[in-house]
Amino acid sequence: MAAASVLAKVRRDAYMGTVGCEEYGFADNAGYPSPVHQEALARLGPTEHHRLSWSYLDDLPRWRHLKRHRDPAVGEGQASFFG
């Protein structure tokens, strides 16, 4: 199970580097909270590539209404790259 988790992380990081969205700096930060990414997120809001279940939306009142609460049993609130 741990190996699958690592593989999913590596795959998502590689994917995030290819999606464009230059304003967010995904090519450099793979979606992790760098200063460039945080500023763009606060200004522009999340893209279709952001995980809407993550806590960064808690800190963004303007975009907080988009947050999805994840149900781990069914994978709700997260993008799936395997199906």
PyMOL Python script that loads the backbone (N, CA, C, O; Angstrom):
from pymol import cmd

cmd.read_pdbstr("""\
ATOM      1  N   MET A   1       0.821  -1.188   0.000  1.00  0.00           N
ATOM      2  CA  MET A   1       0.000   0.000   0.000  1.00  0.00           C
ATOM      3  C   MET A   1       0.868   1.256   0.000  1.00  0.00           C
ATOM      4  O   MET A   1       0.559   2.214  -0.709  1.00  0.00           O
ATOM      5  N   ALA A   2       1.940   1.269   0.777  1.00  0.00           N
ATOM      6  CA  ALA A   2       2.820   2.435   0.825  1.00  0.00           C
ATOM      7  C   ALA A   2       3.456   2.683  -0.540  1.00  0.00           C
ATOM      8  O   ALA A   2       3.606   3.832  -0.955  1.00  0.00           O
ATOM      9  N   ALA A   3       3.827   1.619  -1.235  1.00  0.00           N
ATOM     10  CA  ALA A   3       4.439   1.775  -2.553  1.00  0.00           C
ATOM     11  C   ALA A   3       3.455   2.418  -3.532  1.00  0.00           C
ATOM     12  O   ALA A   3       3.843   3.260  -4.342  1.00  0.00           O
ATOM     13  N   ALA A   4       2.200   2.025  -3.456  1.00  0.00           N
ATOM     14  CA  ALA A   4       1.183   2.609  -4.334  1.00  0.00           C
ATOM     15  C   ALA A   4       1.021   4.095  -4.046  1.00  0.00           C
ATOM     16  O   ALA A   4       0.826   4.892  -4.964  1.00  0.00           O
ATOM     17  N   SER A   5       1.101   4.462  -2.794  1.00  0.00           N
ATOM     18  CA  SER A   5       0.989   5.863  -2.401  1.00  0.00           C
ATOM     19  C   SER A   5       2.144   6.678  -2.968  1.00  0.00           C
ATOM     20  O   SER A   5       1.939   7.782  -3.472  1.00  0.00           O
ATOM     21  N   VAL A   6       3.339   6.144  -2.889  1.00  0.00           N
ATOM     22  CA  VAL A   6       4.515   6.823  -3.434  1.00  0.00           C
ATOM     23  C   VAL A   6       4.403   6.936  -4.952  1.00  0.00           C
ATOM     24  O   VAL A   6       4.702   7.987  -5.519  1.00  0.00           O
ATOM     25  N   LEU A   7       3.977   5.864  -5.611  1.00  0.00           N
ATOM     26  CA  LEU A   7       3.824   5.893  -7.065  1.00  0.00           C
ATOM     27  C   LEU A   7       2.780   6.921  -7.488  1.00  0.00           C
ATOM     28  O   LEU A   7       2.976   7.631  -8.475  1.00  0.00           O
ATOM     29  N   ALA A   8       1.679   7.008  -6.754  1.00  0.00           N
ATOM     30  CA  ALA A   8       0.637   7.991  -7.068  1.00  0.00           C
ATOM     31  C   ALA A   8       1.178   9.412  -6.913  1.00  0.00           C
ATOM     32  O   ALA A   8       0.880  10.279  -7.735  1.00  0.00           O
ATOM     33  N   LYS A   9       1.964   9.655  -5.877  1.00  0.00           N
ATOM     34  CA  LYS A   9       2.549  10.983  -5.651  1.00  0.00           C
ATOM     35  C   LYS A   9       3.503  11.351  -6.783  1.00  0.00           C
ATOM     36  O   LYS A   9       3.451  12.463  -7.307  1.00  0.00           O
ATOM     37  N   VAL A  10       4.363  10.425  -7.153  1.00  0.00           N
ATOM     38  CA  VAL A  10       5.325  10.676  -8.226  1.00  0.00           C
ATOM     39  C   VAL A  10       4.588  10.939  -9.536  1.00  0.00           C
ATOM     40  O   VAL A  10       4.959  11.836 -10.294  1.00  0.00           O
ATOM     41  N   ARG A  11       3.547  10.157  -9.799  1.00  0.00           N
ATOM     42  CA  ARG A  11       2.780  10.336 -11.032  1.00  0.00           C
ATOM     43  C   ARG A  11       2.073  11.692 -11.050  1.00  0.00           C
ATOM     44  O   ARG A  11       2.073  12.382 -12.070  1.00  0.00           O
ATOM     45  N   ARG A  12       1.471  12.072  -9.921  1.00  0.00           N
ATOM     46  CA  ARG A  12       0.788  13.368  -9.861  1.00  0.00           C
ATOM     47  C   ARG A  12       1.787  14.517  -9.996  1.00  0.00           C
ATOM     48  O   ARG A  12       1.518  15.484 -10.707  1.00  0.00           O
ATOM     49  N   ASP A  13       2.924  14.425  -9.330  1.00  0.00           N
ATOM     50  CA  ASP A  13       3.938  15.481  -9.445  1.00  0.00           C
ATOM     51  C   ASP A  13       4.367  15.658 -10.907  1.00  0.00           C
ATOM     52  O   ASP A  13       4.489  16.785 -11.387  1.00  0.00           O
ATOM     53  N   ALA A  14       4.591  14.561 -11.601  1.00  0.00           N
ATOM     54  CA  ALA A  14       4.992  14.629 -13.007  1.00  0.00           C
ATOM     55  C   ALA A  14       3.870  15.234 -13.851  1.00  0.00           C
ATOM     56  O   ALA A  14       4.124  16.062 -14.726  1.00  0.00           O
ATOM     57  N   TYR A  15       2.652  14.828 -13.591  1.00  0.00           N
ATOM     58  CA  TYR A  15       1.491  15.357 -14.313  1.00  0.00           C
ATOM     59  C   TYR A  15       1.366  16.871 -14.098  1.00  0.00           C
ATOM     60  O   TYR A  15       1.167  17.616 -15.058  1.00  0.00           O
ATOM     61  N   MET A  16       1.481  17.322 -12.859  1.00  0.00           N
ATOM     62  CA  MET A  16       1.324  18.738 -12.551  1.00  0.00           C
ATOM     63  C   MET A  16       2.354  19.591 -13.285  1.00  0.00           C
ATOM     64  O   MET A  16       2.084  20.746 -13.615  1.00  0.00           O
ATOM     65  N   GLY A  17       3.513  19.034 -13.537  1.00  0.00           N
ATOM     66  CA  GLY A  17       4.542  19.764 -14.278  1.00  0.00           C
ATOM     67  C   GLY A  17       4.224  19.938 -15.745  1.00  0.00           C
ATOM     68  O   GLY A  17       4.900  20.699 -16.437  1.00  0.00           O
ATOM     69  N   THR A  18       3.202  19.243 -16.237  1.00  0.00           N
ATOM     70  CA  THR A  18       2.857  19.303 -17.659  1.00  0.00           C
ATOM     71  C   THR A  18       1.560  20.046 -17.961  1.00  0.00           C
ATOM     72  O   THR A  18       1.234  20.238 -19.132  1.00  0.00           O
ATOM     73  N   VAL A  19       0.818  20.465 -16.955  1.00  0.00           N
ATOM     74  CA  VAL A  19      -0.522  21.021 -17.201  1.00  0.00           C
ATOM     75  C   VAL A  19      -0.536  22.477 -17.634  1.00  0.00           C
ATOM     76  O   VAL A  19      -1.591  22.999 -17.994  1.00  0.00           O
ATOM     77  N   GLY A  20       0.598  23.137 -17.607  1.00  0.00           N
ATOM     78  CA  GLY A  20       0.614  24.551 -17.966  1.00  0.00           C
ATOM     79  C   GLY A  20       0.322  25.398 -16.743  1.00  0.00           C
ATOM     80  O   GLY A  20       0.963  25.235 -15.704  1.00  0.00           O
ATOM     81  N   CYS A  21      -0.638  26.298 -16.857  1.00  0.00           N
ATOM     82  CA  CYS A  21      -1.017  27.189 -15.759  1.00  0.00           C
ATOM     83  C   CYS A  21       0.211  27.916 -15.218  1.00  0.00           C
ATOM     84  O   CYS A  21       0.524  27.838 -14.030  1.00  0.00           O
ATOM     85  N   GLU A  22       0.893  28.618 -16.106  1.00  0.00           N
ATOM     86  CA  GLU A  22       2.145  29.286 -15.750  1.00  0.00           C
ATOM     87  C   GLU A  22       2.006  30.196 -14.535  1.00  0.00           C
ATOM     88  O   GLU A  22       2.942  30.333 -13.747  1.00  0.00           O
ATOM     89  N   GLU A  23       0.822  30.825 -14.381  1.00  0.00           N
ATOM     90  CA  GLU A  23       0.617  31.740 -13.249  1.00  0.00           C
ATOM     91  C   GLU A  23       0.857  31.053 -11.914  1.00  0.00           C
ATOM     92  O   GLU A  23       1.289  31.689 -10.953  1.00  0.00           O
ATOM     93  N   TYR A  24       0.575  29.746 -11.852  1.00  0.00           N
ATOM     94  CA  TYR A  24       0.683  28.986 -10.612  1.00  0.00           C
ATOM     95  C   TYR A  24       2.071  28.369 -10.420  1.00  0.00           C
ATOM     96  O   TYR A  24       2.400  27.914  -9.325  1.00  0.00           O
ATOM     97  N   GLY A  25       2.866  28.352 -11.460  1.00  0.00           N
ATOM     98  CA  GLY A  25       4.217  27.805 -11.369  1.00  0.00           C
ATOM     99  C   GLY A  25       4.272  26.300 -11.232  1.00  0.00           C
ATOM    100  O   GLY A  25       5.222  25.770 -10.655  1.00  0.00           O
ATOM    101  N   PHE A  26       3.270  25.595 -11.752  1.00  0.00           N
ATOM    102  CA  PHE A  26       3.222  24.140 -11.594  1.00  0.00           C
ATOM    103  C   PHE A  26       4.466  23.437 -12.136  1.00  0.00           C
ATOM    104  O   PHE A  26       4.878  22.411 -11.594  1.00  0.00           O
ATOM    105  N   ALA A  27       5.062  23.969 -13.186  1.00  0.00           N
ATOM    106  CA  ALA A  27       6.251  23.326 -13.759  1.00  0.00           C
ATOM    107  C   ALA A  27       7.398  23.290 -12.754  1.00  0.00           C
ATOM    108  O   ALA A  27       8.240  22.394 -12.795  1.00  0.00           O
ATOM    109  N   ASP A  28       7.425  24.269 -11.853  1.00  0.00           N
ATOM    110  CA  ASP A  28       8.489  24.327 -10.848  1.00  0.00           C
ATOM    111  C   ASP A  28       8.083  23.750  -9.497  1.00  0.00           C
ATOM    112  O   ASP A  28       8.922  23.206  -8.779  1.00  0.00           O
ATOM    113  N   ASN A  29       6.798  23.865  -9.143  1.00  0.00           N
ATOM    114  CA  ASN A  29       6.399  23.458  -7.786  1.00  0.00           C
ATOM    115  C   ASN A  29       5.485  22.238  -7.732  1.00  0.00           C
ATOM    116  O   ASN A  29       5.142  21.773  -6.645  1.00  0.00           O
ATOM    117  N   ALA A  30       5.086  21.711  -8.894  1.00  0.00           N
ATOM    118  CA  ALA A  30       4.227  20.527  -8.972  1.00  0.00           C
ATOM    119  C   ALA A  30       2.970  20.652  -8.116  1.00  0.00           C
ATOM    120  O   ALA A  30       2.404  19.648  -7.684  1.00  0.00           O
ATOM    121  N   GLY A  31       2.541  21.872  -7.876  1.00  0.00           N
ATOM    122  CA  GLY A  31       1.322  22.075  -7.108  1.00  0.00           C
ATOM    123  C   GLY A  31       1.524  22.218  -5.614  1.00  0.00           C
ATOM    124  O   GLY A  31       0.559  22.378  -4.867  1.00  0.00           O
ATOM    125  N   TYR A  32       2.767  22.162  -5.174  1.00  0.00           N
ATOM    126  CA  TYR A  32       3.030  22.352  -3.741  1.00  0.00           C
ATOM    127  C   TYR A  32       3.013  23.855  -3.424  1.00  0.00           C
ATOM    128  O   TYR A  32       3.159  24.673  -4.333  1.00  0.00           O
ATOM    129  N   PRO A  33       2.841  24.222  -2.169  1.00  0.00           N
ATOM    130  CA  PRO A  33       2.576  25.623  -1.818  1.00  0.00           C
ATOM    131  C   PRO A  33       3.788  26.551  -1.819  1.00  0.00           C
ATOM    132  O   PRO A  33       4.197  27.041  -0.767  1.00  0.00           O
ATOM    133  N   SER A  34       4.357  26.789  -2.991  1.00  0.00           N
ATOM    134  CA  SER A  34       5.429  27.778  -3.105  1.00  0.00           C
ATOM    135  C   SER A  34       4.803  29.171  -3.019  1.00  0.00           C
ATOM    136  O   SER A  34       3.589  29.300  -3.173  1.00  0.00           O
ATOM    137  N   PRO A  35       5.591  30.205  -2.778  1.00  0.00           N
ATOM    138  CA  PRO A  35       5.031  31.559  -2.743  1.00  0.00           C
ATOM    139  C   PRO A  35       4.303  31.949  -4.032  1.00  0.00           C
ATOM    140  O   PRO A  35       3.242  32.572  -3.980  1.00  0.00           O
ATOM    141  N   VAL A  36       4.866  31.586  -5.183  1.00  0.00           N
ATOM    142  CA  VAL A  36       4.219  31.892  -6.470  1.00  0.00           C
ATOM    143  C   VAL A  36       2.867  31.203  -6.555  1.00  0.00           C
ATOM    144  O   VAL A  36       1.879  31.815  -6.962  1.00  0.00           O
ATOM    145  N   HIS A  37       2.821  29.953  -6.179  1.00  0.00           N
ATOM    146  CA  HIS A  37       1.578  29.191  -6.231  1.00  0.00           C
ATOM    147  C   HIS A  37       0.542  29.764  -5.272  1.00  0.00           C
ATOM    148  O   HIS A  37      -0.623  29.916  -5.640  1.00  0.00           O
ATOM    149  N   GLN A  38       0.945  30.079  -4.063  1.00  0.00           N
ATOM    150  CA  GLN A  38       0.010  30.605  -3.069  1.00  0.00           C
ATOM    151  C   GLN A  38      -0.565  31.952  -3.500  1.00  0.00           C
ATOM    152  O   GLN A  38      -1.754  32.207  -3.310  1.00  0.00           O
ATOM    153  N   GLU A  39       0.263  32.809  -4.075  1.00  0.00           N
ATOM    154  CA  GLU A  39      -0.218  34.116  -4.524  1.00  0.00           C
ATOM    155  C   GLU A  39      -1.232  33.957  -5.657  1.00  0.00           C
ATOM    156  O   GLU A  39      -2.280  34.602  -5.652  1.00  0.00           O
ATOM    157  N   ALA A  40      -0.916  33.100  -6.622  1.00  0.00           N
ATOM    158  CA  ALA A  40      -1.838  32.882  -7.741  1.00  0.00           C
ATOM    159  C   ALA A  40      -3.137  32.242  -7.263  1.00  0.00           C
ATOM    160  O   ALA A  40      -4.213  32.586  -7.752  1.00  0.00           O
ATOM    161  N   LEU A  41      -3.047  31.341  -6.341  1.00  0.00           N
ATOM    162  CA  LEU A  41      -4.243  30.695  -5.806  1.00  0.00           C
ATOM    163  C   LEU A  41      -5.145  31.705  -5.108  1.00  0.00           C
ATOM    164  O   LEU A  41      -6.362  31.680  -5.287  1.00  0.00           O
ATOM    165  N   ALA A  42      -4.556  32.590  -4.317  1.00  0.00           N
ATOM    166  CA  ALA A  42      -5.341  33.615  -3.626  1.00  0.00           C
ATOM    167  C   ALA A  42      -5.988  34.579  -4.625  1.00  0.00           C
ATOM    168  O   ALA A  42      -7.120  35.022  -4.430  1.00  0.00           O
ATOM    169  N   ARG A  43      -5.259  34.893  -5.687  1.00  0.00           N
ATOM    170  CA  ARG A  43      -5.743  35.868  -6.666  1.00  0.00           C
ATOM    171  C   ARG A  43      -6.729  35.267  -7.660  1.00  0.00           C
ATOM    172  O   ARG A  43      -7.749  35.876  -7.980  1.00  0.00           O
ATOM    173  N   LEU A  44      -6.412  34.053  -8.152  1.00  0.00           N
ATOM    174  CA  LEU A  44      -7.181  33.462  -9.251  1.00  0.00           C
ATOM    175  C   LEU A  44      -8.104  32.326  -8.831  1.00  0.00           C
ATOM    176  O   LEU A  44      -9.015  31.953  -9.570  1.00  0.00           O
ATOM    177  N   GLY A  45      -7.868  31.780  -7.647  1.00  0.00           N
ATOM    178  CA  GLY A  45      -8.653  30.635  -7.195  1.00  0.00           C
ATOM    179  C   GLY A  45      -8.095  29.333  -7.743  1.00  0.00           C
ATOM    180  O   GLY A  45      -7.156  29.338  -8.539  1.00  0.00           O
ATOM    181  N   PRO A  46      -8.673  28.224  -7.317  1.00  0.00           N
ATOM    182  CA  PRO A  46      -8.180  26.917  -7.758  1.00  0.00           C
ATOM    183  C   PRO A  46      -8.559  26.622  -9.207  1.00  0.00           C
ATOM    184  O   PRO A  46      -9.552  27.129  -9.729  1.00  0.00           O
ATOM    185  N   THR A  47      -7.748  25.800  -9.829  1.00  0.00           N
ATOM    186  CA  THR A  47      -8.009  25.339 -11.196  1.00  0.00           C
ATOM    187  C   THR A  47      -8.624  23.944 -11.119  1.00  0.00           C
ATOM    188  O   THR A  47      -8.827  23.402 -10.033  1.00  0.00           O
ATOM    189  N   GLU A  48      -8.910  23.389 -12.249  1.00  0.00           N
ATOM    190  CA  GLU A  48      -9.409  22.015 -12.309  1.00  0.00           C
ATOM    191  C   GLU A  48      -8.354  21.018 -11.844  1.00  0.00           C
ATOM    192  O   GLU A  48      -8.671  19.856 -11.586  1.00  0.00           O
ATOM    193  N   HIS A  49      -7.109  21.458 -11.735  1.00  0.00           N
ATOM    194  CA  HIS A  49      -6.020  20.581 -11.326  1.00  0.00           C
ATOM    195  C   HIS A  49      -5.780  20.560  -9.817  1.00  0.00           C
ATOM    196  O   HIS A  49      -5.038  19.713  -9.321  1.00  0.00           O
ATOM    197  N   HIS A  50      -6.395  21.474  -9.096  1.00  0.00           N
ATOM    198  CA  HIS A  50      -6.227  21.519  -7.648  1.00  0.00           C
ATOM    199  C   HIS A  50      -7.107  20.476  -6.972  1.00  0.00           C
ATOM    200  O   HIS A  50      -8.210  20.178  -7.432  1.00  0.00           O
ATOM    201  N   ARG A  51      -6.611  19.939  -5.897  1.00  0.00           N
ATOM    202  CA  ARG A  51      -7.404  19.025  -5.069  1.00  0.00           C
ATOM    203  C   ARG A  51      -8.272  19.868  -4.156  1.00  0.00           C
ATOM    204  O   ARG A  51      -7.770  20.549  -3.261  1.00  0.00           O
ATOM    205  N   LEU A  52      -9.552  19.820  -4.380  1.00  0.00           N
ATOM    206  CA  LEU A  52     -10.461  20.687  -3.644  1.00  0.00           C
ATOM    207  C   LEU A  52     -10.762  20.190  -2.239  1.00  0.00           C
ATOM    208  O   LEU A  52     -11.545  20.802  -1.513  1.00  0.00           O
ATOM    209  N   SER A  53     -10.151  19.097  -1.862  1.00  0.00           N
ATOM    210  CA  SER A  53     -10.340  18.600  -0.494  1.00  0.00           C
ATOM    211  C   SER A  53      -9.198  19.039   0.417  1.00  0.00           C
ATOM    212  O   SER A  53      -9.237  18.768   1.617  1.00  0.00           O
ATOM    213  N   TRP A  54      -8.194  19.703  -0.119  1.00  0.00           N
ATOM    214  CA  TRP A  54      -7.027  20.062   0.691  1.00  0.00           C
ATOM    215  C   TRP A  54      -7.284  21.309   1.513  1.00  0.00           C
ATOM    216  O   TRP A  54      -8.120  22.139   1.157  1.00  0.00           O
ATOM    217  N   SER A  55      -6.573  21.434   2.594  1.00  0.00           N
ATOM    218  CA  SER A  55      -6.821  22.497   3.572  1.00  0.00           C
ATOM    219  C   SER A  55      -6.415  23.885   3.093  1.00  0.00           C
ATOM    220  O   SER A  55      -6.772  24.863   3.750  1.00  0.00           O
ATOM    221  N   TYR A  56      -5.688  24.027   1.983  1.00  0.00           N
ATOM    222  CA  TYR A  56      -5.298  25.369   1.554  1.00  0.00           C
ATOM    223  C   TYR A  56      -6.518  26.242   1.294  1.00  0.00           C
ATOM    224  O   TYR A  56      -6.425  27.465   1.404  1.00  0.00           O
ATOM    225  N   LEU A  57      -7.651  25.654   0.956  1.00  0.00           N
ATOM    226  CA  LEU A  57      -8.850  26.459   0.730  1.00  0.00           C
ATOM    227  C   LEU A  57      -9.398  27.047   2.028  1.00  0.00           C
ATOM    228  O   LEU A  57     -10.123  28.041   1.997  1.00  0.00           O
ATOM    229  N   ASP A  58      -9.060  26.446   3.163  1.00  0.00           N
ATOM    230  CA  ASP A  58      -9.487  26.997   4.447  1.00  0.00           C
ATOM    231  C   ASP A  58      -8.910  28.393   4.672  1.00  0.00           C
ATOM    232  O   ASP A  58      -9.520  29.220   5.350  1.00  0.00           O
ATOM    233  N   ASP A  59      -7.743  28.649   4.105  1.00  0.00           N
ATOM    234  CA  ASP A  59      -7.046  29.922   4.299  1.00  0.00           C
ATOM    235  C   ASP A  59      -7.393  30.959   3.227  1.00  0.00           C
ATOM    236  O   ASP A  59      -6.826  32.051   3.213  1.00  0.00           O
ATOM    237  N   LEU A  60      -8.307  30.623   2.346  1.00  0.00           N
ATOM    238  CA  LEU A  60      -8.666  31.522   1.249  1.00  0.00           C
ATOM    239  C   LEU A  60     -10.167  31.815   1.294  1.00  0.00           C
ATOM    240  O   LEU A  60     -10.944  31.169   0.592  1.00  0.00           O
ATOM    241  N   PRO A  61     -10.578  32.784   2.115  1.00  0.00           N
ATOM    242  CA  PRO A  61     -12.015  33.046   2.286  1.00  0.00           C
ATOM    243  C   PRO A  61     -12.767  33.237   0.974  1.00  0.00           C
ATOM    244  O   PRO A  61     -13.919  32.821   0.849  1.00  0.00           O
ATOM    245  N   ARG A  62     -12.127  33.856   0.010  1.00  0.00           N
ATOM    246  CA  ARG A  62     -12.782  34.116  -1.277  1.00  0.00           C
ATOM    247  C   ARG A  62     -13.151  32.823  -2.016  1.00  0.00           C
ATOM    248  O   ARG A  62     -14.107  32.796  -2.791  1.00  0.00           O
ATOM    249  N   TRP A  63     -12.384  31.752  -1.770  1.00  0.00           N
ATOM    250  CA  TRP A  63     -12.572  30.499  -2.505  1.00  0.00           C
ATOM    251  C   TRP A  63     -13.017  29.348  -1.611  1.00  0.00           C
ATOM    252  O   TRP A  63     -13.197  28.230  -2.092  1.00  0.00           O
ATOM    253  N   ARG A  64     -13.194  29.601  -0.335  1.00  0.00           N
ATOM    254  CA  ARG A  64     -13.515  28.540   0.635  1.00  0.00           C
ATOM    255  C   ARG A  64     -14.774  27.748   0.255  1.00  0.00           C
ATOM    256  O   ARG A  64     -14.861  26.552   0.534  1.00  0.00           O
ATOM    257  N   HIS A  65     -15.725  28.397  -0.366  1.00  0.00           N
ATOM    258  CA  HIS A  65     -16.980  27.731  -0.737  1.00  0.00           C
ATOM    259  C   HIS A  65     -16.770  26.586  -1.741  1.00  0.00           C
ATOM    260  O   HIS A  65     -17.661  25.755  -1.917  1.00  0.00           O
ATOM    261  N   LEU A  66     -15.623  26.535  -2.388  1.00  0.00           N
ATOM    262  CA  LEU A  66     -15.338  25.469  -3.358  1.00  0.00           C
ATOM    263  C   LEU A  66     -14.827  24.186  -2.716  1.00  0.00           C
ATOM    264  O   LEU A  66     -14.752  23.146  -3.370  1.00  0.00           O
ATOM    265  N   LYS A  67     -14.476  24.261  -1.442  1.00  0.00           N
ATOM    266  CA  LYS A  67     -13.870  23.096  -0.776  1.00  0.00           C
ATOM    267  C   LYS A  67     -14.841  21.921  -0.759  1.00  0.00           C
ATOM    268  O   LYS A  67     -16.033  22.069  -0.493  1.00  0.00           O
ATOM    269  N   ARG A  68     -14.286  20.760  -1.050  1.00  0.00           N
ATOM    270  CA  ARG A  68     -15.036  19.506  -0.970  1.00  0.00           C
ATOM    271  C   ARG A  68     -14.485  18.709   0.198  1.00  0.00           C
ATOM    272  O   ARG A  68     -13.273  18.629   0.395  1.00  0.00           O
ATOM    273  N   HIS A  69     -15.373  18.132   0.955  1.00  0.00           N
ATOM    274  CA  HIS A  69     -14.933  17.290   2.062  1.00  0.00           C
ATOM    275  C   HIS A  69     -14.804  15.874   1.536  1.00  0.00           C
ATOM    276  O   HIS A  69     -15.759  15.296   1.018  1.00  0.00           O
ATOM    277  N   ARG A  70     -13.634  15.340   1.675  1.00  0.00           N
ATOM    278  CA  ARG A  70     -13.274  14.045   1.101  1.00  0.00           C
ATOM    279  C   ARG A  70     -13.792  12.900   1.942  1.00  0.00           C
ATOM    280  O   ARG A  70     -13.638  12.886   3.163  1.00  0.00           O
ATOM    281  N   ASP A  71     -14.406  11.943   1.274  1.00  0.00           N
ATOM    282  CA  ASP A  71     -14.822  10.699   1.911  1.00  0.00           C
ATOM    283  C   ASP A  71     -13.830   9.629   1.471  1.00  0.00           C
ATOM    284  O   ASP A  71     -13.896   9.160   0.335  1.00  0.00           O
ATOM    285  N   PRO A  72     -12.899   9.229   2.366  1.00  0.00           N
ATOM    286  CA  PRO A  72     -11.864   8.272   1.964  1.00  0.00           C
ATOM    287  C   PRO A  72     -12.420   6.945   1.476  1.00  0.00           C
ATOM    288  O   PRO A  72     -11.754   6.241   0.716  1.00  0.00           O
ATOM    289  N   ALA A  73     -13.612   6.595   1.891  1.00  0.00           N
ATOM    290  CA  ALA A  73     -14.186   5.316   1.476  1.00  0.00           C
ATOM    291  C   ALA A  73     -14.465   5.267  -0.015  1.00  0.00           C
ATOM    292  O   ALA A  73     -14.399   4.201  -0.627  1.00  0.00           O
ATOM    293  N   VAL A  74     -14.777   6.412  -0.599  1.00  0.00           N
ATOM    294  CA  VAL A  74     -15.119   6.424  -2.028  1.00  0.00           C
ATOM    295  C   VAL A  74     -14.200   7.321  -2.839  1.00  0.00           C
ATOM    296  O   VAL A  74     -14.359   7.426  -4.056  1.00  0.00           O
ATOM    297  N   GLY A  75     -13.241   7.971  -2.188  1.00  0.00           N
ATOM    298  CA  GLY A  75     -12.304   8.823  -2.895  1.00  0.00           C
ATOM    299  C   GLY A  75     -12.880  10.159  -3.326  1.00  0.00           C
ATOM    300  O   GLY A  75     -12.293  10.833  -4.173  1.00  0.00           O
ATOM    301  N   GLU A  76     -14.019  10.562  -2.764  1.00  0.00           N
ATOM    302  CA  GLU A  76     -14.621  11.836  -3.116  1.00  0.00           C
ATOM    303  C   GLU A  76     -13.698  12.994  -2.833  1.00  0.00           C
ATOM    304  O   GLU A  76     -12.972  12.996  -1.839  1.00  0.00           O
ATOM    305  N   GLY A  77     -13.728  13.984  -3.714  1.00  0.00           N
ATOM    306  CA  GLY A  77     -12.978  15.212  -3.492  1.00  0.00           C
ATOM    307  C   GLY A  77     -11.574  15.192  -4.049  1.00  0.00           C
ATOM    308  O   GLY A  77     -10.849  16.180  -3.933  1.00  0.00           O
ATOM    309  N   GLN A  78     -11.178  14.087  -4.650  1.00  0.00           N
ATOM    310  CA  GLN A  78      -9.840  14.007  -5.235  1.00  0.00           C
ATOM    311  C   GLN A  78      -9.951  13.567  -6.684  1.00  0.00           C
ATOM    312  O   GLN A  78     -10.835  12.797  -7.060  1.00  0.00           O
ATOM    313  N   ALA A  79      -9.044  14.071  -7.469  1.00  0.00           N
ATOM    314  CA  ALA A  79      -8.977  13.623  -8.856  1.00  0.00           C
ATOM    315  C   ALA A  79      -8.350  12.243  -8.893  1.00  0.00           C
ATOM    316  O   ALA A  79      -7.487  11.913  -8.080  1.00  0.00           O
ATOM    317  N   SER A  80      -8.795  11.450  -9.841  1.00  0.00           N
ATOM    318  CA  SER A  80      -8.208  10.122 -10.010  1.00  0.00           C
ATOM    319  C   SER A  80      -7.519  10.075 -11.366  1.00  0.00           C
ATOM    320  O   SER A  80      -8.117  10.434 -12.380  1.00  0.00           O
ATOM    321  N   PHE A  81      -6.286   9.642 -11.390  1.00  0.00           N
ATOM    322  CA  PHE A  81      -5.550   9.551 -12.629  1.00  0.00           C
ATOM    323  C   PHE A  81      -5.443   8.101 -13.100  1.00  0.00           C
ATOM    324  O   PHE A  81      -4.689   7.801 -14.026  1.00  0.00           O
ATOM    325  N   PHE A  82      -6.185   7.217 -12.474  1.00  0.00           N
ATOM    326  CA  PHE A  82      -6.087   5.796 -12.793  1.00  0.00           C
ATOM    327  C   PHE A  82      -7.387   5.219 -13.319  1.00  0.00           C
ATOM    328  O   PHE A  82      -7.475   4.006 -13.507  1.00  0.00           O
ATOM    329  N   GLY A  83      -8.398   6.039 -13.562  1.00  0.00           N
ATOM    330  CA  GLY A  83      -9.633   5.430 -13.997  1.00  0.00           C
ATOM    331  C   GLY A  83     -10.547   6.324 -14.732  1.00  0.00           C
ATOM    332  O   GLY A  83     -11.626   5.900 -15.145  1.00  0.00           O
TER     333      GLY A  83
END
""", "prot")
cmd.dss("prot")
cmd.show_as("cartoon", "prot")
cmd.util.cbc("prot")
cmd.orient("prot")
